[in-house]
Amino acid sequence: FGAQLDEASPREGVLDLSDVIDKAQRVRAMGGVPVVTLSKMPAWLARPVPPGCRETRRGVPCVSSAMGPTDYDKWGRLVDDVVTTLAGHGVYAYEVWNEPNNVRSWADTEDRFLTTAFATHVAVDRARRDTGLLLAIGGPATGEVSDLLDRYIYTTHPDFISWHDYAKDPTAYRDDAAK
């Protein structure tokens, strides 16, 4: 589930993860392992939306929460704070963004996504070192298997890779894994 950082951090220096912590506790209570997606750029840190940017499926304007940060150091500090806080509540696995190959979720460039992903990995590695916990970071949680997976793996050396498949035929998952 998503950290919804645009809502959790409405202003620089403000961070309320109570909803995320509650979801993680519910997942654990059901016997699951929470994996939190670090996405939705806070407005105070987001790059402006390019003129004419529209979601491809619905044609509505892109949102700033789908843009990369204006400052990668501030983004890294925010991620470090989020991960350190959540690790204290039993969340040890994190995913970089949600469907960065979908304009609705990532309206910025692919190169900026990879730079954001790298900064995210560095921040999680710092939290791993500082907490001494075995934290995992992976992704990129694409909406399909694509070339972005290769670039992401080469750029970040993730602990795991992930993608989403909305197929009705279960063999599609096998075929994607083979790719």
Accessible surface in RSA format (square Angstrom, percent):
REM  Atomic radii and reference values for relative SASA: ProtOr
REM  Chains: A
REM  Algorithm: Lee & Richards
REM  Probe-radius: 1.40
REM  Slices: 20
REM RES _ NUM      All-atoms   Total-Side   Main-Chain    Non-polar    All polar
REM                ABS   REL    ABS   REL    ABS   REL    ABS   REL    ABS   REL
RES PHE A   1    70.05  35.0  31.88  19.7  38.17  99.3  48.33  29.3  21.72  62.2
RES GLY A   2    16.48  20.3   0.00   N/A  16.48  20.3   6.22  17.1  10.25  23.0
RES ALA A   3     0.75   0.7   0.00   0.0   0.75   1.7   0.00   0.0   0.75   2.0
RES GLN A   4    57.68  32.3  57.68  42.2   0.00   0.0  19.83  42.2  37.85  28.7
RES LEU A   5     0.00   0.0   0.00   0.0   0.00   0.0   0.00   0.0   0.00   0.0
RES ASP A   6    42.36  29.7  29.64  29.5  12.72  30.1   8.76  20.6  33.60  33.5
RES GLU A   7   129.24  74.2 107.79  81.5  21.45  51.1  44.92  86.9  84.32  68.8
RES ALA A   8     7.84   7.2   3.34   5.1   4.50  10.2   7.48  10.5   0.35   0.9
RES SER A   9     0.66   0.6   0.66   0.9   0.00   0.0   0.00   0.0   0.66   0.9
RES PRO A  10    65.93  48.0  47.22  43.0  18.70  68.0  50.59  41.8  15.34  95.4
RES ARG A  11   150.06  63.0 149.29  76.1   0.77   1.8  65.68  89.8  84.38  51.1
RES GLU A  12    99.26  57.0  77.80  58.9  21.46  51.1  32.17  62.2  67.09  54.8
RES GLY A  13    80.57  99.4   0.00   N/A  80.57  99.4  42.02 115.3  38.56  86.4
RES VAL A  14    51.13  33.6  46.36  42.0   4.78  11.5  49.82  43.3   1.31   3.5
RES LEU A  15    59.74  33.3  26.02  18.6  33.72  84.8  26.04  18.3  33.70  90.7
RES ASP A  16    86.87  60.9  76.70  76.3  10.17  24.1  30.44  71.6  56.44  56.3
RES LEU A  17     7.68   4.3   2.60   1.9   5.08  12.8   2.76   1.9   4.93  13.3
RES SER A  18    65.73  55.5  56.91  75.9   8.83  20.3  45.78  97.5  19.95  28.0
RES ASP A  19   106.12  74.3 103.49 103.0   2.63   6.2  25.38  59.7  80.75  80.5
RES VAL A  20     7.02   4.6   7.02   6.4   0.00   0.0   7.02   6.1   0.00   0.0
RES ILE A  21    26.33  15.0  26.33  19.6   0.00   0.0  26.33  19.0   0.00   0.0
RES ASP A  22    64.10  44.9  63.24  62.9   0.85   2.0  17.69  41.6  46.41  46.3
RES LYS A  23    70.71  34.5  70.06  43.0   0.65   1.5  36.41  32.8  34.30  36.5
RES ALA A  24     1.37   1.3   1.21   1.9   0.16   0.4   1.37   1.9   0.00   0.0
RES GLN A  25    99.18  55.5  92.19  67.4   6.99  16.6  35.37  75.3  63.81  48.4
RES ARG A  26   128.56  54.0 125.99  64.2   2.57   6.1  57.93  79.2  70.63  42.8
RES VAL A  27    31.88  21.0  31.88  28.9   0.00   0.0  31.88  27.7   0.00   0.0
RES ARG A  28    97.83  41.1  81.64  41.6  16.19  38.6  47.56  65.0  50.27  30.5
RES ALA A  29    92.88  85.4  47.49  73.3  45.38 103.2  61.09  86.0  31.79  84.2
RES MET A  30   154.13  79.8 114.61  75.9  39.52  94.1  83.45  70.9  70.68  93.6
RES GLY A  31    69.58  85.8   0.00   N/A  69.58  85.8  36.45 100.0  33.13  74.2
RES GLY A  32    29.12  35.9   0.00   N/A  29.12  35.9  25.21  69.2   3.91   8.7
RES VAL A  33   107.91  71.0  88.06  79.7  19.85  47.8  88.06  76.5  19.85  53.8
RES PRO A  34     2.23   1.6   0.49   0.4   1.74   6.3   1.85   1.5   0.38   2.3
RES VAL A  35    54.67  36.0  49.88  45.2   4.79  11.5  49.88  43.3   4.79  13.0
RES VAL A  36     0.00   0.0   0.00   0.0   0.00   0.0   0.00   0.0   0.00   0.0
RES THR A  37     9.67   6.9   9.67   9.8   0.00   0.0   1.95   2.6   7.72  11.7
RES LEU A  38     0.60   0.3   0.00   0.0   0.60   1.5   0.00   0.0   0.60   1.6
RES SER A  39     6.16   5.2   6.16   8.2   0.00   0.0   1.47   3.1   4.69   6.6
RES LYS A  40    84.44  41.2  83.82  51.4   0.62   1.5  35.61  32.0  48.83  52.0
RES MET A  41     0.40   0.2   0.00   0.0   0.40   0.9   0.00   0.0   0.40   0.5
RES PRO A  42     0.00   0.0   0.00   0.0   0.00   0.0   0.00   0.0   0.00   0.0
RES ALA A  43    78.12  71.8  57.79  89.2  20.33  46.2  58.68  82.6  19.44  51.5
RES TRP A  44    69.09  27.7  31.91  15.4  37.18  87.3  44.22  23.6  24.87  40.3
RES LEU A  45     1.68   0.9   1.38   1.0   0.29   0.7   1.68   1.2   0.00   0.0
RES ALA A  46    13.99  12.9   0.56   0.9  13.43  30.5   0.56   0.8  13.43  35.6
RES ARG A  47    64.59  27.1  64.39  32.8   0.20   0.5   0.47   0.6  64.12  38.9
RES PRO A  48   108.14  78.8  91.86  83.7  16.27  59.2 101.62  83.9   6.51  40.5
RES VAL A  49    48.50  31.9  28.01  25.4  20.49  49.4  28.01  24.3  20.49  55.6
RES PRO A  50    55.81  40.7  48.40  44.1   7.41  26.9  53.80  44.4   2.00  12.5
RES PRO A  51   138.77 101.1 106.89  97.4  31.87 115.9 119.19  98.4  19.58 121.7
RES GLY A  52    70.52  87.0   0.00   N/A  70.52  87.0  39.46 108.3  31.07  69.6
RES CYS A  53    24.17  18.3   9.95  11.1  14.23  33.4  11.43  29.0  12.74  13.7
RES ARG A  54   124.74  52.4 113.89  58.1  10.85  25.8  42.78  58.5  81.95  49.7
RES GLU A  55    11.89   6.8  11.06   8.4   0.82   2.0   1.82   3.5  10.07   8.2
RES THR A  56   110.41  78.5  76.00  77.1  34.40  82.0  66.21  88.9  44.20  66.8
RES ARG A  57   181.14  76.1 141.84  72.3  39.30  93.6  77.93 106.5 103.21  62.5
RES ARG A  58   132.45  55.6 101.50  51.7  30.95  73.7  56.45  77.2  76.00  46.1
RES GLY A  59    32.35  39.9   0.00   N/A  32.35  39.9  25.70  70.5   6.65  14.9
RES VAL A  60    57.97  38.1  57.43  52.0   0.54   1.3  57.97  50.4   0.00   0.0
RES PRO A  61    78.35  57.1  74.33  67.8   4.02  14.6  74.33  61.4   4.02  25.0
RES CYS A  62    11.01   8.3   0.03   0.0  10.97  25.8   1.25   3.2   9.76  10.5
RES VAL A  63    73.74  48.5  69.89  63.3   3.85   9.3  73.44  63.8   0.30   0.8
RES SER A  64    42.92  36.3  38.65  51.6   4.27   9.8  19.35  41.2  23.57  33.0
RES SER A  65    16.39  13.9  14.46  19.3   1.93   4.4   7.20  15.3   9.19  12.9
RES ALA A  66     2.35   2.2   1.56   2.4   0.80   1.8   2.35   3.3   0.00   0.0
RES MET A  67     4.56   2.4   4.56   3.0   0.00   0.0   4.56   3.9   0.00   0.0
RES GLY A  68     0.00   0.0   0.00   N/A   0.00   0.0   0.00   0.0   0.00   0.0
RES PRO A  69     1.95   1.4   0.00   0.0   1.95   7.1   0.00   0.0   1.95  12.1
RES THR A  70    84.11  59.8  51.44  52.1  32.67  77.9  41.34  55.5  42.77  64.7
RES ASP A  71    50.06  35.1  45.20  45.0   4.86  11.5  14.79  34.8  35.27  35.2
RES TYR A  72    69.94  32.7  63.61  36.2   6.32  16.5  60.41  45.4   9.53  11.7
RES ASP A  73   104.28  73.0  96.46  96.0   7.82  18.5  16.84  39.6  87.44  87.2
RES LYS A  74    68.25  33.3  66.06  40.5   2.19   5.2  24.47  22.0  43.78  46.6
RES TRP A  75     0.25   0.1   0.25   0.1   0.00   0.0   0.25   0.1   0.00   0.0
RES GLY A  76     5.31   6.6   0.00   N/A   5.31   6.6   5.31  14.6   0.00   0.0
RES ARG A  77   131.29  55.1 130.14  66.3   1.15   2.7  67.16  91.8  64.12  38.9
RES LEU A  78    13.03   7.3   9.69   6.9   3.33   8.4  12.19   8.6   0.83   2.2
RES VAL A  79     0.00   0.0   0.00   0.0   0.00   0.0   0.00   0.0   0.00   0.0
RES ASP A  80    20.72  14.5  20.72  20.6   0.00   0.0   3.47   8.2  17.25  17.2
RES ASP A  81    77.81  54.5  75.87  75.5   1.94   4.6  10.93  25.7  66.88  66.7
RES VAL A  82     0.00   0.0   0.00   0.0   0.00   0.0   0.00   0.0   0.00   0.0
RES VAL A  83     0.00   0.0   0.00   0.0   0.00   0.0   0.00   0.0   0.00   0.0
RES THR A  84    57.65  41.0  52.17  52.9   5.48  13.1  50.19  67.4   7.47  11.3
RES THR A  85    55.14  39.2  46.10  46.7   9.04  21.6  32.94  44.2  22.20  33.6
RES LEU A  86     0.00   0.0   0.00   0.0   0.00   0.0   0.00   0.0   0.00   0.0
RES ALA A  87     3.32   3.1   0.45   0.7   2.87   6.5   0.45   0.6   2.87   7.6
RES GLY A  88    66.73  82.3   0.00   N/A  66.73  82.3  34.53  94.8  32.19  72.1
RES HIS A  89    83.69  45.7  64.35  44.7  19.33  49.5  46.40  47.8  37.29  43.4
RES GLY A  90    15.08  18.6   0.00   N/A  15.08  18.6  11.94  32.8   3.14   7.0
RES VAL A  91     0.00   0.0   0.00   0.0   0.00   0.0   0.00   0.0   0.00   0.0
RES TYR A  92    86.39  40.3  84.50  48.1   1.89   4.9  53.75  40.4  32.64  40.2
RES ALA A  93    16.57  15.2  16.10  24.9   0.46   1.1  16.10  22.7   0.46   1.2
RES TYR A  94     0.00   0.0   0.00   0.0   0.00   0.0   0.00   0.0   0.00   0.0
RES GLU A  95    18.21  10.5  18.21  13.8   0.00   0.0   0.04   0.1  18.18  14.8
RES VAL A  96     0.98   0.6   0.98   0.9   0.00   0.0   0.98   0.8   0.00   0.0
RES TRP A  97     3.44   1.4   3.44   1.7   0.00   0.0   1.14   0.6   2.30   3.7
RES ASN A  98    54.16  37.4  54.16  52.3   0.00   0.0  11.91  28.7  42.26  40.8
RES GLU A  99    15.53   8.9  15.53  11.7   0.00   0.0   1.04   2.0  14.49  11.8
RES PRO A 100     8.90   6.5   0.00   0.0   8.90  32.4   0.00   0.0   8.90  55.3
RES ASN A 101    57.44  39.6  19.90  19.2  37.54  90.4  24.24  58.3  33.19  32.1
RES ASN A 102    39.04  26.9  32.98  31.9   6.06  14.6  15.64  37.7  23.40  22.6
RES VAL A 103    46.22  30.4  44.17  40.0   2.05   4.9  44.20  38.4   2.02   5.5
RES ARG A 104   112.04  47.0 103.12  52.6   8.93  21.3  20.75  28.4  91.30  55.3
RES SER A 105    24.80  21.0  15.19  20.3   9.61  22.1  10.60  22.6  14.20  19.9
RES TRP A 106     8.38   3.4   2.91   1.4   5.47  12.9   2.91   1.6   5.47   8.9
RES ALA A 107    13.60  12.5   0.00   0.0  13.60  30.9   1.42   2.0  12.18  32.3
RES ASP A 108    17.55  12.3   1.65   1.6  15.90  37.6   3.18   7.5  14.36  14.3
RES THR A 109    70.33  50.0  62.36  63.2   7.97  19.0  68.34  91.8   2.00   3.0
RES GLU A 110    76.48  43.9  65.17  49.3  11.31  26.9  26.88  52.0  49.60  40.5
RES ASP A 111    85.46  59.9  82.31  81.9   3.15   7.5  30.74  72.3  54.72  54.6
RES ARG A 112    80.05  33.6  79.61  40.6   0.45   1.1  14.13  19.3  65.92  40.0
RES PHE A 113     0.55   0.3   0.55   0.3   0.00   0.0   0.55   0.3   0.00   0.0
RES LEU A 114     9.92   5.5   9.84   7.0   0.08   0.2   9.92   7.0   0.00   0.0
RES THR A 115    65.01  46.2  60.19  61.0   4.83  11.5  37.46  50.3  27.55  41.7
RES THR A 116     0.33   0.2   0.33   0.3   0.00   0.0   0.33   0.4   0.00   0.0
RES ALA A 117     0.00   0.0   0.00   0.0   0.00   0.0   0.00   0.0   0.00   0.0
RES PHE A 118   105.48  52.8 105.48  65.3   0.00   0.0 105.48  64.0   0.00   0.0
RES ALA A 119    15.53  14.3  10.22  15.8   5.31  12.1  14.26  20.1   1.27   3.4
RES THR A 120     0.94   0.7   0.94   1.0   0.00   0.0   0.12   0.2   0.82   1.2
RES HIS A 121     8.99   4.9   8.99   6.2   0.00   0.0   5.14   5.3   3.85   4.5
RES VAL A 122    64.17  42.2  62.40  56.5   1.77   4.3  63.24  54.9   0.93   2.5
RES ALA A 123     0.15   0.1   0.08   0.1   0.07   0.2   0.08   0.1   0.07   0.2
RES VAL A 124     0.00   0.0   0.00   0.0   0.00   0.0   0.00   0.0   0.00   0.0
RES ASP A 125    64.84  45.4  61.61  61.3   3.22   7.6  21.73  51.1  43.10  43.0
RES ARG A 126    68.62  28.8  68.11  34.7   0.51   1.2  31.85  43.5  36.78  22.3
RES ALA A 127     0.00   0.0   0.00   0.0   0.00   0.0   0.00   0.0   0.00   0.0
RES ARG A 128    59.60  25.0  57.53  29.3   2.07   4.9  32.71  44.7  26.89  16.3
RES ARG A 129   169.38  71.1 141.99  72.4  27.39  65.2  80.28 109.7  89.10  54.0
RES ASP A 130    98.30  68.9  60.92  60.6  37.39  88.4  27.12  63.8  71.18  71.0
RES THR A 131    46.17  32.8  14.79  15.0  31.38  74.8  22.40  30.1  23.77  35.9
RES GLY A 132    67.71  83.5   0.00   N/A  67.71  83.5  34.45  94.5  33.26  74.5
RES LEU A 133    64.55  35.9  60.75  43.5   3.81   9.6  62.69  44.0   1.86   5.0
RES LEU A 134   161.19  89.8 141.53 101.3  19.66  49.4 143.75 101.0  17.44  46.9
RES LEU A 135     1.15   0.6   0.00   0.0   1.15   2.9   0.01   0.0   1.14   3.1
RES ALA A 136    29.18  26.8  28.98  44.7   0.20   0.5  29.18  41.1   0.00   0.0
RES ILE A 137     2.35   1.3   2.35   1.7   0.00   0.0   2.35   1.7   0.00   0.0
RES GLY A 138     0.00   0.0   0.00   N/A   0.00   0.0   0.00   0.0   0.00   0.0
RES GLY A 139     0.00   0.0   0.00   N/A   0.00   0.0   0.00   0.0   0.00   0.0
RES PRO A 140     0.00   0.0   0.00   0.0   0.00   0.0   0.00   0.0   0.00   0.0
RES ALA A 141     0.00   0.0   0.00   0.0   0.00   0.0   0.00   0.0   0.00   0.0
RES THR A 142     0.00   0.0   0.00   0.0   0.00   0.0   0.00   0.0   0.00   0.0
RES GLY A 143    23.12  28.5   0.00   N/A  23.12  28.5   8.89  24.4  14.23  31.9
RES GLU A 144    99.94  57.4  98.20  74.3   1.75   4.2  26.12  50.5  73.83  60.3
RES VAL A 145    33.40  22.0  15.49  14.0  17.91  43.2  15.49  13.5  17.91  48.6
RES SER A 146    33.86  28.6  18.25  24.4  15.61  36.0  29.55  62.9   4.32   6.0
RES ASP A 147   115.04  80.6 111.19 110.7   3.85   9.1  31.70  74.6  83.34  83.1
RES LEU A 148     6.09   3.4   4.54   3.2   1.55   3.9   4.54   3.2   1.55   4.2
RES LEU A 149    11.61   6.5  11.61   8.3   0.00   0.0  11.61   8.2   0.00   0.0
RES ASP A 150    99.62  69.8  93.62  93.2   6.00  14.2  28.70  67.6  70.92  70.7
RES ARG A 151    98.25  41.3  94.20  48.0   4.06   9.7  42.93  58.7  55.33  33.5
RES TYR A 152     0.00   0.0   0.00   0.0   0.00   0.0   0.00   0.0   0.00   0.0
RES ILE A 153    65.31  37.2  65.27  48.6   0.04   0.1  65.27  47.0   0.04   0.1
RES TYR A 154   177.93  83.1 168.50  95.9   9.42  24.5 123.70  93.0  54.22  66.8
RES THR A 155    43.76  31.1  29.72  30.1  14.04  33.5  24.15  32.4  19.60  29.6
RES THR A 156    12.52   8.9   0.00   0.0  12.52  29.8   0.90   1.2  11.62  17.6
RES HIS A 157   144.81  79.1 123.90  86.1  20.90  53.5  87.67  90.4  57.13  66.5
RES PRO A 158    26.34  19.2   4.84   4.4  21.50  78.2   5.12   4.2  21.22 131.9
RES ASP A 159    76.36  53.5  39.01  38.8  37.35  88.3  18.18  42.8  58.18  58.0
RES PHE A 160    63.52  31.8  53.58  33.2   9.94  25.9  63.52  38.5   0.00   0.0
RES ILE A 161    78.11  44.4  59.96  44.7  18.15  43.7  59.96  43.2  18.15  49.3
RES SER A 162    19.14  16.2  15.80  21.1   3.34   7.7  19.14  40.7   0.00   0.0
RES TRP A 163    63.37  25.4  44.17  21.4  19.20  45.1  41.40  22.1  21.96  35.6
RES HIS A 164    49.18  26.9  45.08  31.3   4.10  10.5  37.55  38.7  11.63  13.5
RES ASP A 165    30.37  21.3  15.02  14.9  15.36  36.3   4.40  10.4  25.97  25.9
RES TYR A 166   164.80  76.9 132.70  75.5  32.11  83.5 119.71  90.0  45.10  55.6
RES ALA A 167    40.28  37.0  16.88  26.1  23.39  53.2  27.77  39.1  12.51  33.1
RES LYS A 168   205.64 100.3 170.41 104.6  35.24  83.9 121.33 109.2  84.31  89.8
RES ASP A 169    79.53  55.7  74.36  74.0   5.16  12.2  35.30  83.1  44.23  44.1
RES PRO A 170    99.32  72.4  92.04  83.9   7.28  26.5  92.93  76.7   6.40  39.8
RES THR A 171    56.57  40.2  54.31  55.1   2.26   5.4  47.23  63.4   9.35  14.1
RES ALA A 172    22.96  21.1  19.36  29.9   3.60   8.2  22.77  32.1   0.19   0.5
RES TYR A 173   102.96  48.1 100.70  57.3   2.26   5.9  77.97  58.6  24.99  30.8
RES ARG A 174   153.36  64.4 144.55  73.7   8.82  21.0  79.29 108.4  74.07  44.9
RES ASP A 175    65.65  46.0  62.46  62.2   3.19   7.5  22.12  52.1  43.52  43.4
RES ASP A 176    17.46  12.2  15.01  14.9   2.45   5.8   0.00   0.0  17.46  17.4
RES ALA A 177    69.70  64.1  42.26  65.2  27.44  62.4  44.06  62.1  25.63  67.9
RES ALA A 178    90.69  83.4  48.12  74.3  42.57  96.8  61.11  86.1  29.58  78.4
RES LYS A 179   167.66  81.8 105.06  64.5  62.59 149.0  82.43  74.2  85.23  90.8
END  Absolute sums over single chains surface
CHAIN  1 A     9347.1       7376.0       1971.1       5214.5       4132.6
END  Absolute sums over all chains
TOTAL          9347.1       7376.0       1971.1       5214.5       4132.6
